[in-house]
């Protein structure tokens, strides 16, 4: 059990997590150490959370979960990864119903196959985009993103809020909004996406300059095409080592709202 083993399990979970979450008994999926008789052992596995775990002979055949999955990694290796089913009570939401259909859409509400992380600024396409995990939005360019999520009854095109733009090497993906009305502009606070990393705009450069999304109420209410007129100003270049990117601030409607499902 080493870092390479962990990365393999993470890759498999990113690729197959959505399929495992489609089982109605599964309310969460993650990566962790497998348990045997309640004790953690030295083996990484895809961990599935169920409200109640039953013996396999008492589970309907249509709802049986696999004990392992097989997958071919990006570098061509055929791997076998264990699936560990664990009993955990589902989280009890507080506040608004995050599975409801809302417009505009704030971070923390269900979307895609999980949860919308928030709205950020993409310097490559010079626009506001939706941010979430790759296993939530997918990686197919142009694929529809619904709100609420597919699991919460969202259906394209009626509930579509965005189209997948691209995914990164991390478990992250961004999607372009289909209309200004779906964007919760009050949550955009000088945050940009550069390639696959989300960082604060005031400190991030692309070899010498950065872009600051509009933050004033007057500009924030304009359509995305006018947001592209936002003022650009040079800052110290990270490429020369003069400035160091900082960690991105959370951009959800509630600080405790998770990005992933």
C-alpha positions, 0 to 999 in steps of 0.5 A: 500500500503506497502512494501509487496504489492510492492514485490508481484507486482514485483514477478508477473511482473518478472513472466509475464512481458515477456508475456506482452512485447510480445504485439507489442504496448508495448515498456517497462514494469515496476512497479509503482503506478497506475494512475487514470485521470493522478494522481498517486494513492496509489496502485501498478501496473504493468506499461506498456508503449505505444507510443500512448494509445487509447480507448479500443474500438479502439484497435484491439481485438488481441492487447488488454491488460489486466486490471489486471492479476492473479497469484499464488505467491511462497508462494501459495497466489492467487493475483490479480494485476492491469495493468496500461497502460500509454502513454510514448514516446519510448526512442530514441537510440543514437550511434550504432543500439543495435538491430543489430546482433554483434559478439562479443556481448557487454553489451547493445545489445539486447539479450534473450527477452530484453538486455544483461547487460554484461559479468561477472565472476561466481565463482560457475562454474569458468567461464565467463557468460552473465548477465541480468534480469531473465525476459530477460533470463528466469530461465529454465536451458539450455534455449537458449539465442539469440542475437539479442533478439527474438523481434529483429528477433533472432532465435535459434540455428543460433543466440544463444550466450549462455545457461541459467545457473541459476537465482537468488532470485533477478530479475537476471539470468546468461547464459554460452556462447556457444563459446569464439567468442561471449564474449566481453572480453574487458568488463570483469574487475575483476567482479564476480557473487557469488550466486545471487549478483554481486560484485567487485572481489577485495572485494568479498569473498566466506568464505575466498577467491575470484577469479580474472578473467584475465584482460591482453590482452594476457589472455583475448583472450584465450578460456574459458577453459584456463581462469579457470587457472586465478590466485587465491589469498586469501583476507580478508574474508567477512564471518568474517566481515574483508571485506565488499563487494562493489557495482558492477561496471557497465560492459556495453559498454556504462555507460548509457546502461540499464541492463533491457529492 
